[in-house]
Amino acid sequence: MVKQVPIGAKGAAEERVQYEHTLTAHNHQLPPVYSTPDMIRLMETAGFYALTAILRTREISVGTSINVEHRLPSALTPWFAPPPRSKPSRPLL
């Protein structure tokens, strides 16, 4: 049975943007900006932390679809933390 995610559930993840997180690390012809796949991985990590309180031992959560616009590339910087959203646009399942 699918559990309901409590309204207001929050998770956070942040990382230092390093070379291995950039497009250049994947292809030397691309610019050294934070890659969208790495951004999505960070979002998945934050989602995991948001759900840890409702998951039982040996349960996990896995993303099945995503609709993302990565409109502001980030160059190599000390830290990257996505801005918090006020509310989810739809229920999280």
Protein Blocks (a to p, Z undefined) as FASTA:
>chain_A
ZZdddehiacdddddddfklpmklmomkbccdddfklmmmmmmmmmmmmmmmmpcehiac
ddfbdcdddfbccdddfbdcddddfbdfbdcZZ
